[in-house]
């Protein structure tokens, strides 16, 4: 260990500065003293080869590098003769404890090892750590002379930053998709009306992808303290990350394909659960629908105007004096009956349940009394209850790092669940606290860690703050599963941490009703998806302010192709339901919402893939096309704000949606089809902006399942299942179905169909696979639509034989359409005729 090297910046300076701005005194009690020299870990003492890695000592410090898989490394550092506790809120225990055998490699210059994918070297000269693939391509490398520095409780790691490397992830941080040239602090913050320069905001997801020359690597810093990431803002040659305290414990995940990195991150931290089908429908909300009559009126208007919808939200004003788990009986005199009536109209209700519990020693308020009796609330260092002001006034806060307290919290939902409320919204869980310069509770507030896999101890809020919102949503999710063991919970959380996707969907927080925020929503959702949160959305129309009519229309269009489609706005703003602004806007908005419902088979299939693999529903172009450019740089850098909706549809809004000028859509290599017209498009297309149009393209080689229009996900579609066939290379498609609400799919009650097509000079073969699983489909027939057909009326064979009924159903045009019964595995041969 060395104390003699001059440090570029004080490690953790970003966190320290932000915490100071937030009103925290990090070390108020000791008298002033000289700032000690930083500790730089750069002197080699000894090395020990391990069956799965290597351990190097530097004086009393330990550098431990192990292979969990051939493509996953875990690096831990301890400065006082021992490694940090092997525990994590984010990384699954089975993954964290995985191991593969490695081959030790050592010479006069370095010690290290190799796996079947990676080579690790630690220089004897200065502990310089490098990770390469087996061909010698550098994947990550310490900055020269700067492996890691410590300064009191803070630490920072410095890495070489090649000029052609790009960075993605960190959740929904504001700004461009590529993080290069930016710096960020991770400290969950109530950031009402955030703007493009605002940082930090609501979430802390310390995971990013680095790309260079088409090779992708993921990095997860598993540290819940205030952390910071600098991707070349301080120095154009170095990127760095660190935290204000806690363990040096990080993971390197190798691709080289970006999909593999995302899937492996899901292996580390878990995938989002399969959401209930209704959560993919249109959702209507505001702060607040304040009376029962008003909420019933919104439901009636949606059905009257035939605007498909599934979900209504209730913000805090339904509660008695803003106290969670209560209902104001004057505003909602027949709450139970209202929930039942809305269900009969195929509406699900999602109610807000903020985590602050009204401080009520002298009031009849069950959650407070039961929480005190069970010792479930956070405390001050002197042992008294911590009390902070939020919506109910003086409030206390659950101690979610105690398993018993999470169980208590989950049981509070019993009455709402029994009354038929379908989902729950955990807001304000950064946690947000009013009348405080820090916007949250004091950092010395005490959390008791009583959790399997952790040593029992007391921790300060400085350590737990960033994970507090995730443990809140975990308590809700697990509580709902206990109350209704065969129903899929739906939890929406504002604050979270890495791994929080296991428990809740999320949204981007209190955005604004501006054109710029419409633009910002796309990179925010794409980076959330890369960071595990494939189920996410942004408040459609913007939360703060009243949107212009055209803005709301364009936002509804874009949200059609996003995982969560929720129209939401703040108290005191104008009406924001789809019918406001007159019949012209209503017609456009309704048409796009209807298209979302037609696409539900495709969307639900993408959601099921997300639940198995971690691949998000909305994806940057590079996730599907990592080699789209000659030098393999991400195509997204040339085509900002374009994105993939699932694997087959490309959505191309204007980079600046309020501009009236034409713009170019840049398509990845290969053939594409205009989703709306069916015409073939190659390479690029110039778009003239129109209020009623959002460019969407279907990838050649795709088979997209669609359904007849319904007014809700509970309404059984009437008619055939449509299969849109876009011939091209590797032509294939998949459909997944189940009952949409229960966990029966885990016991075989699902339906999976695989489709494929092959083109040849004679025509086209389409294979409809045999059904997998025990779930019975709603459709009895298929309508197959073949795009790009240029011949005349073809000859059609069904399972090798001519079928007169099938031939008579043919509709020949630019789109060739035919109908056939759904009768198990089927082979269609469509033969061109002169």
N, C-alpha and C positions, 0 to 999 in steps of 0.2 A: 504493500500500500504506500502511496506517496502523498505528501502534503505540499509539494513544491510546484505543481503545475498551475499556471494561471488559467482560470476558468473563463470561458466566453461569457456566460451569464450565470447568475446564481441559480442553481437548479431549482425548479419549481417557482421561479419568479412570477410567471403568469398567474398561477394559483394564488400566491401570496398577495399579489396586487389586487386580484379580483376580490379575495376575501377581505382585504383592507377596505376596498371601496364599498363592499356590502356591509361594513360596520362591525366586522369581527376584530377582536384583539387576540392574536394567536398565542401570545405568551405574556400575559399582562403582569404576572406576579414577580418574576425574578428581577433584581436590580439590573441597570444597564451594564453591559459587559462588552469587551471587544469581540467583534465577529470572528469566529474561529476560521482558520484556513480550511478550504474545502478538502474533502477526502477524495482522492482520485484512485480508482482501482486500476492500476496499470503496472504492477510489479509482480512477477511470477515467483512463487515460492516452491510449489510442488504440484504434482498431478497424480491422479488415481484413475486408472481405467475401470469403468463399470460395465456390467453385462449389457446395459442399454445406453451407455453414454460415457461421459467423462466428468470428473470433479477436479477443479483446480483451486488451490489455496493461494491467497495473497496476504501474508501475515495472518491475522485472525479472520480474514474475510474468506468466504467460500463462493466460488462460481460453479454452478451445477447445471450441466446441459444433458438432457436425456431425450431419447426418441420414444414417443408414445406409439407412433406408427412409422413406417418408412418415410412418410411425407409430413409428419408432425413432430416438432421439437418443443420441449418445454425448458425454459431458462429461468433459473432462480438464483438469487444472490442473497447471502446473509453476511453481515459485517461484524458480527460479534461471536463468531465461532459456531454458529448454527444457522440452518436454513429457516426461512419463514414457515409458519404453520401450514401444513398441507391441507388446506380447507378452501372452499370457494362457494360463493353465492351464485356464480355464473356457470362454471364448468361442471358438467356432470361427473359424479364420482367414478363411474365405470370408465369414462374417457380419461379422466385425470390420472387414474391408476393403471392405465394400459401401458404395455411395454413391448418392444421388439428387440431382438438381439442385434447388436451392432458389431462391426469389425474395427478394432482399435487401430489407429494410425498415429505414429509418432516419429519425429526426426529431430535434428538439431535445432530447427527453427520453430516447430510447432508441435502441439499435442492435439489429438482429436479422434474422430471416428467417421465411419461411413455407414449408411444404410443402403438399401437397394435403390434409393432415389436421391439421397443427399450426402454431401460431405461437409463435415464441420472441422474447422481449424481454429485453435487458440494459440496466438503467437507467444512464444516464451519471452520475447523482447518486452512486450507491453500489454499482454492479455487481449490483444486485438482479435475479435471474434469475426470470422467470416463463414458464411453458409453458401455453398454452391451446389449446382446439380452435378451429376457425375461426368458431364461434358466440360465442366470447369466454368460454366456461366455463373457469375456472381448474382446471388439472389438477395443477400443482405450482408452488409459489411460495416463494422464499426468505423467511425471517423478516426483518422490517424491520431494516435495518442490520447483518444478520448473514449474509452469504452463506457465508463459510467462514473459519475461524480456524486458525492453525497455532501450535503451541507445541513448540519443539524438533522432534522427529521426528513428533509426533502432529498430527492434523488432525481437524476436525469441521465438518460441514455442518448448518445449521439451516434448517428448513422450517416454513412456516405450517401449523398443524394446526386446520382447521375443526372446530367442535363436532360435526358430523354425519359426520365421516370415520372409516372403519374400516380396519384393517390385518390382513393375513393372510400367512402364509408363514414364512420363516426356518427351514424344515425342522421337525424334531420337537422343538422347544422345548416345555417342559412348561407347561401352563396352558390357558386357554380358547382357542377357535379364533380369536377376535378379539384381536389383540395390543395394542389401545388400552389405555393406562394401565399398560403394563408396560415394563420395560427388560431387555435381554439382552446378554450377552457371547458372542462367537464365538471360542472357544478350545478345540479338541478335547480332551476330558477323559474319562478313565476314571471314570465316575460310578456305580460299583456301588451298587445299592439307592437310586438317585436318588428324590427325592420331588417334590411339586408345587412346592416353593420352590427346588429345586436348579437352579443355573445357574453356569457353563456345563455342557453335557453333551457328547455324543460327536461331533457334526457341526457344520460351519460352512458354512451355505448363505446367503450374504448377499443374498437376494432376497426381496422382499415385494410384495404387491399392496395398493394403496390404493383405497378405494371411497368415492365421494361422490355422492349423488343418482343412483345407478345407473350412474355412469361409473367405469370401472376403469382404473388405471394400474399398471404394474409398474416396480419399481426394483431394479436389480442393482448393488451396489457390488463391483467386481471388485478385491479387495484381500485377499491371503492372510495378512496380518499379523493380530494380535489386533484384532478390531473390535468395535464396540458399537453398539446401536440403542436409542434411547429414544423410545417412542411416547406421550409425555405424562406420564411418571411424574415428571419434574422440573418440567415446566411444562405446564399444561393447554392452552396456546395454541401450543406449538412441539413438533415432533418433530425428532429429530436423529440423525445417524449419523456415525461416523468410525473411525479406526484409530490404532494406536500407531506406525505407520510405513508406508512404502510409498506407492504412487501414489494420487492422487485421480483415479479412473477409474470413472465410473458411467454406467449406461444408463437411459433412461426409455422405457418401452414402453407405447404407447397402445392401448386397446381400441376403442371404449368397452365392448364386450362382454367379460366375464371369460374366456370361452373363447378369444377372440382373443389376450388377453394371455398366457395359458398356452401357446398354440400358438407365439406369437412368442418367448417365453422358450425354447422348444424349438428354434426356429430359431437363436437365439443360442448355446445351450449344448449342443444335441444331444438326441435322444430316447433313451430306454431301448431297447435292442435287443429284438426279439421273443424272449421267454423260451422255453425248451423246455417243451412241454406238461406233462411230468411235474412240473415245479416248481410247477404250479398244483394238484397233488394234495395230499392230507394228508401231513404230514411229522412223523415221530416222532424225538425227540431227548432227550438229557439229558447233563449233565456228571457222570459219563460212563457209557456202557456199556463196562465195563472189560475184558471178556473176549469172546473169539469165541463161546463158548457162550451168554453172556448176550445178545449181539446177535442171534444166530441164534434164540434163544428169543423175543425180542420180535417178530421177523419171523413166526415160526410162530404166535404167539398172535394177531397181527393177522389172519392168513389163517384161522386156526381159528375165530375169532369173527366172521368176515366183516365186518371193519371196513375199508372201502376205504382204501388207503394206497399211496404211491409212493416215499417217501424215508425213509431212515434216516441219522442223523448220527453221526459219531464225533468226540468232543471229545478233549482233549489226552492222555488216559490210554492211547490206543492206541499212542502213540509210545514209543520207548526213551528213558527219562529226560527226557521232555518235549522232545526235540529234533525240530524240524520236519523233515519229509521222511524220517522213520524209522518203523519198525514194531517194536513189542516182540514178538519172536518167541515169548516164553513165554506172553504173554497171547493172542496171535493167531498160533498156530503154522501155520495154513494160510490166510494172508491172501488170497493170489491165488485159491485155491479157494473161499474164503468169498465173495469179490466175485462170482465166477462163479455160485455157487449162488444167491446173492441175486438176481442178474439173471434167473436162470431162474424165480424166483418173482415176477418183475416188480417188484423193489425196486431203486431207485437208491441209491448210497452217496455221501454228501457228507462229506468229511474236512476237519478243521481244519488250516490251515497258517499259524500265526502268523508274523509277519515277523522276529522276533528269532531269530538264528542263534547256537547255543551257541558260546561262545568256546572254541576247541579247539586251541591250538597243540601240545598233547601227546596228542591223541586222534585216532582214525581216524574222522573225520566229514567226508564229502565236501563238503557245502555250505560249511563253513568253509574248507577248504583251497582249493576252487575260487574262493570269493569273495575270499580273500586274494590268490591268484595273479592274479586279474583286476582287483584294486584296486577292489572293489565296495562297500566298507563306509565308513560315516561316520567322520570323524576329529575329534579335538580341534584347537584352534587351533595346537598345537605340532606337528601332523602325525602324532601317535600315534593308534592306533585308539581310538574311543570305546567303552567297555565299560560296560554297565549291567546290573543284575540283573532278570531276568524268570523265567518258569517253568523254563527249563533251568538257572538259575543265571547266572553271568556270561555276557553275550551281546553280540554285535555286531549292527549294523543296516545293512541295504542302503541304498545311496545312490540312491534311486529317481528323482532328478532328472537322472540320467545315463541316456540312452537305452541305452547298452551294459549298464548294470547291470540295467535292466528286462529286457533280453534274457536276461541270465544267470539272473535269477530265474525267468523263464518256462520256461527249459529244465530247471529243477529238478523240474518236474512230469512229466517224461517217463515215469518208471517207473510212477507212479500212473495216468497216462492209459493206458499200455499194458496195465495190469492191469485196466482197466475201471472205475475210479473215475469217477463222473459229474459231480461238482461239488466246489467248494472254498470254504472258509469262512475269510476273512481277518479274524481277531479281533485285539484288543489293538493296533490300528494307529493309535492317536491320535498318537504311540505311547505305550503305557503302560509305565512303568519303576518297579520296586519300589525300596524303600529310598531314596526321594527325596521331599523335601517338596513338590516341584513335580508329582509323579506322572508326570513325563516327563523327557526328557533336557535337559541344560543348553542355554540359548538360544544360547550361543556355539559349539555343535557345528556343524561345517562341512559344508555340502552343496555339491556341485559341480554347477552347472547346465550341462549339455552336451546341449542339446535343440534340435531344429530350430525356428526362429522366435524363439529367445532368444539374447541375447548370452552367450557363454561367460564364466562368472565363478563366484566362490565366494560363497555366501550363508549367512547364519547361520540357525540353527534357528528364530529368532524370525520370520523371513520364511516359512519352508517348513513349519513345524509344521502349520498348518491344511490344507495340501494334501498332506501326507505319506501319509495313509491312502488318499486317492484315487489317488495314483501307485502305491501298493502294489497296489490292486485293478486298476489299469490294467495293471501288469506281469503280473499273473495272467491277466487276460482276454486280452491280446495273446499271451501265451505259450501259452495253450490253443488259440487260433486257429492259431498256427504249428504246434503239434503235431498238431492234428486240423482241417485247414483247412475241412472241410465240416460240422463239428459246432458246434452253438450252445453256447458256454460258459455255465456257471452259476457265478457268483461271488457270494458273500454277504459284504458288508463292514460293519463297525461304524462306522468313522470315514470321513468323506469331505468333499468340498467341492463347490461349484457345478459342474455338469457331470459329476460322478461317476456320474450315472445312465447314462452311455455305457458303463460298464464293469461295473457291479455292481448287484445288488439290495441292500436293506438291511433292518435291523430296528431297533427302538427301544432296544436295549441291555438292560442288566441291571435289568429292572423287578422289582416285588415281587408276591407272591401276596396281594394285598389287593383289596377291592372298589373302592377309589379308583383303583388302577392299571388295573383293567378300564375304568373310566370315562375315565381319561386317555388310553387307547390310541386312542380315536376321533379327538379333535382332533389328536393327534400324527400319525396316519396321514394325515388330511386335509391338514394343512399340509405334510407331506412330499410328498404328491401334487401340491399346488400349486407345490412347489419343485423339480419335475422327477422325483422318485422315486415313480413310479406303481407300481413293484414293491417293496412293503414290507410288513412285518408286525410284530407284537409277540409276545414269548414267551407263548404260550397257557398260561394257568394261573399265569403269573408265574414269574420265575426265582428270586428270593430268597425262600425260605420254602416251606412246604407249603400248598397251597390247601385251603380248606374244600370238601367235596364239591359243594355247590351252586354255589360260585364257579367251580370247574373246569367244571361243566356249562354255566353261563351263558357262560363264556369260549369254550368250544368252539362254542356256538351262534353267538356274535357273529363268531368267526373264520371261520365258514363263508362269510361275506360280506365277506372281506378278501382282498387279493391273495395274500399268503403265509400259509399255515395251518400253523404249526409249533408243536407242543407241546414245550416245553423247560423244564428246571429245573436247579437248581444241585446241586453235590455236597453230600451230607449231608441233602438234603430227602427227603420221602416219595415213594413211587412216584406217577407222574402220568400213566400211560398211560390210555387211555379206559376200560379195564375195571375200574380200581380203584373202590372205593366201591359195588360190588354191581350187580345186574342192573337196577334201576330207572334208575340214572344211566347205565349202559351203553346201555340202550335209547334214551334221549333223545340221548346223544352220537352214537351210531351213526346215528340217523335224520337228524341234521343233517349229518354227514359224507357220508352217502348223497345228501342233497339237493345238496350241493356237486358231487358227481360227475354227477348228472343235469343240473346247470346248466353243465357244462364247455363245451358248444358256445357258450353265451352268454358265459361268462367268457373263453374263449380269443379270441372275437371282440373283446371289449373290450381284451384285451391286445394284439391286433394293431393296433387303432386307436391305442392308446397308443404303439406303436412307430413309427407314421407321423406322428402329430400332437402327441404329448406330453400329450394329455388323460389324466388318471389313471383308474385303474379305480374307486377309491372317490373320491367327489366331494362337496364341500359342496353344499347345496341351491342356493346362489346360482349355481353354475356352470351348472346346467341351467335355473334359474328366476330370472334376474337381475331380473325385474320382478314378482315375486310379491307384493310389498307396495305399498300405495298411494303411499308416498313412495320406493319402490325401495330401501329399506334391506335388507340381506341377511336373508332369512327365517330363516337359521340362528341369528340372535340371539334369535328367539322360540322356536326349536325346538332347543335344545342337544342335541347327540349324535345327532340324526337325520342320515342321510347317504344319498347315492345309491350304489348298487352297479351300475356302468355307467350308461347313460342311462335305463334303464327301471324299475329296482327301487329302492324306497325302504325303508331299514331304520330301524326306530324303537325302539331300546332305551330303557329308562328313563334319565332324566338321572342318577339315583342308583340304580344297579342293585340295591343291597342293601335299598332301601326296599320296604315291603310295601304302601304306599298306591297307589291308582289314579293314573294320569296321563293327560294328553291328548296324543294324537298330532296334530300340526298338519300338514295336507297342503297342498301348493301348489295353486293354483287349477286347476280341472278335475276330471274324474272319475278315480277310482282304484278298483282292485280289490284285495280282500284276497287276497294271494298263496296263502294256504293253503286258503281256502274258496271263492274265486271270487266272493264277493258284492261288489256295488258299494258304494263308500264315497265320500262327498263332504264336503270341508271339514275335518272333525276327527273323532276317534274316541277315546272313553275306554277305557283299557286297565286291566284287573284283572291284575296280575302273576301269572304262573304259572311254575313251574320249567321246564316242558316247552314254553314258548311264547316266540317272539321275533316281534314284529309286523313283517311285510314286506308291501309293497304294490306292485302293478304299475300302471304309468302307462297310462291310456287312450290309445290310439293306438300301442301297442307290439305287436310280434310277436317273441316270445321263443323261440329254438330250444333244445330240450332233448333228451337222449338216454336210452336205457335204462340202468339201473344197471350199473356195472362195478366190479370190485374194484381196478382200477388203470387208468391212462391207456393202458397197452399192450394191455389186453384189448379186443378188438373188440366194440362194442355189438351185441347181438342184438335186432333188431326195427326198428321205424320211427323216423325222426327226427320228434320231436314239435314242432309249431309252435303255441304258445299265442298266440291272437289276442285282443287286448283292443281292441275297436273304439273309435275316438275320432278327434279331429282329427289330420290329418297322419299317418295310421296307416302305420307302416313298421317294418321290421326288417332285419337283416343277419346273415349267417352267414359265417364265415371258417374254413377248414380247410386243413391241410397235413399232412406226415408227422410234425410235432411235434418233430423233433430236428435235422434237417439245415438247410443253407442253400439247399436246392434251390428253395425258394419264391422266391428271388431270381431264379431262371431260369425262372419260369413254372409251377413245380410247386405250385400252390395251387388252391383252390376258393373262389370268392366267390359267394354268392347274395344277391340283394336281394328283399325281399318288401314288399308294400303292400296296403292294404285301403281300401275306400271304402264308406261307408254311404249309403243313400238310402231314401226311403219304401218302396221295393219290397223292400229287403233289404240284402244285402252282397255286394260284389265283392272277391275276394282274388286278387292277382296274385303268382305265384311266378316270379321272373325266370329267364332262361336262365343256366346256369352260366358263370362266368368262370374262366379258368385251365385247367391240364391235369391237376390232381389228381383222382383218382377217389374218389368218396364211398363210405363204408362202408354207407350205407343204400340200400335198394331201394324204399322207400315212405315216405309221409308219414302221420302222424296229425295232423289239424288240429283243434284244440280252440278253439271260439269261445265266449268268455265274454260274459255279459250277454244271452244270447239269451232273449227273452221270448215269442216266438210258438210255435206248434205245429210239427208236422213240416213242413219247407219243401220246396220243389222245388229241385233242384240241377242246374245245368248245368256241364258240363266242356268248356271251350273252345267254348262256345256251343251245346252239344248235351246233351240228356238222357242220362244214363248210369245204366242200371239197377243195375249192380254198385255204383256209388258211392252211389246212393240206398239200396240195401239195407244199406250199412255205417253208415247214420246212427244215432246214439244221441242222442235228444232229451231234454233236461233243462235245468237251469240252465246247463250247459255243453253246447253242441252239438258233437258229435264225429263226424268222418268220416275215412275212410281212402282213400287213392288212391296209385297208383304214382308214383314219381319218374321223370318222363319229359320232362325239359327244361322249357322255358317253358310255364307252365300258367295258365289263367284259370278261376277258380271263381266261379260266380254262384249265390248262395243267396237264393232268392226266398221271401218270407213268403207263407203261404197262410192264408185265413180260418179 
